[in-house]
Amino acid sequence: MNTYAQPKYITTNIGRIAVYIKENTFDKVPIIFLHGVYFDHQLWDSQIKEINDRTVISIDMPFHGNSREIIKTNWTMTDCSNMLIEILDSLKISKVIAFGHSWGSMTILRAAHKYPERFASIGFCNMPFQAASKKRKATFGLQHSILVLRNFYTKQAAKALFGKVSLKENASLINQLQRPMSILSNKQVKQIDKVVILDAIDATDLIKTLKVKALALKGVEDYVPTPPNIETIVIEGGHISPLEKPYEVSKILERLLQ
C-alpha cells in the first residue's frame, strides 16, 4: 500500500480529485503518474518508491480510489486532459514529467498535445489510441450484461487485461484488480468504459504531431498496437505492465528521468 501521503483534494472541472504528493527539496522537474481504468494511484507503488530525487505526484482518476466526488455528469476525455492541467495549475507546477498507464496515457497525450510547454517528457504505458471498432463495442455490451455477477466480471476482466503467463505465475494479480474495482458501482463501470474505451476518438494524429519527448512501452500480449512515431519498448506480459513487470517499467522510467 502506498503510505507516502494522505491525499490532497483538488477541485477540477470534473470534480474533487485525490492527489498524493511525495515532496522532495531537490530542484528537479516533478513527475506525475496517472493510472488506468479499474485501478488507482497504488498501481505505481513499485515505481514511486524508487524515486527519491524529485517531487512525485500521483492521482486517483475520476470515480477511482478517493476521487469519489464527481460532479460533472457527462465528462469526456477532453475533460480528463483539462483536469490534469488544472491539477498542475493548483500545485503551481509549470512543467512536469508525466507517466501514464492506459487511460492515464490517453489523458496525458491529449493534455500534452494542447499544452506541450507544460511537459518535459512523457511515458506512455500500454496506451490505447485507436477508436473502438464495432466488434469491440459489441463485446463490451455483452460484458456489461454480466456486471451483476461482479466476481465473475472481475475475473474475466483480469483474463483480458493481464498476460496469461503473468496470471499463471502470480495469481494475486487478480486481487490487485479486485481491490480498487470493488468500490466502483455497475453504473460507474459502464460510464467509465463508455468515456475511455467506447467513445474515445482515434488519437493517431495526436501522436504523430506531438511536440514533446515521448517513450512508450507495451506488453507482448497487450491488446494495444504500437503507437506510431514513438520509440516503443515491448516487454513480457499483457496490458498491466506496472504490476506484471514492475522492474522493467522502472528501468524504462529511468530513461525519462535522465
Buried (B, 14 or more C-beta within 10 A) or exposed (E): EBEEBEBBEBEBBBBBBBBBBBEBEEEBBBBBBBBBBBBBBBBBBBBBBBBEEBBBBBBBBBBBBBBBBBEEEEBBBBBBBBBBBBBBEBBEBEEBBBBBBBBBBBBBBBBBBEBEEBBBBBBBBBBBBBBBEEEBBEEBEEBBEEBEEBEEBBBEBBEEBBBEBBBEEBEEBBEBBBEBBEEBEEEBBBBBBBBBBBEBBEBBEBBEEBEBBBBBBBBEBBEBEBBEEBEBBEBBBBBBBBBBBBEBBBBBBEEBBE
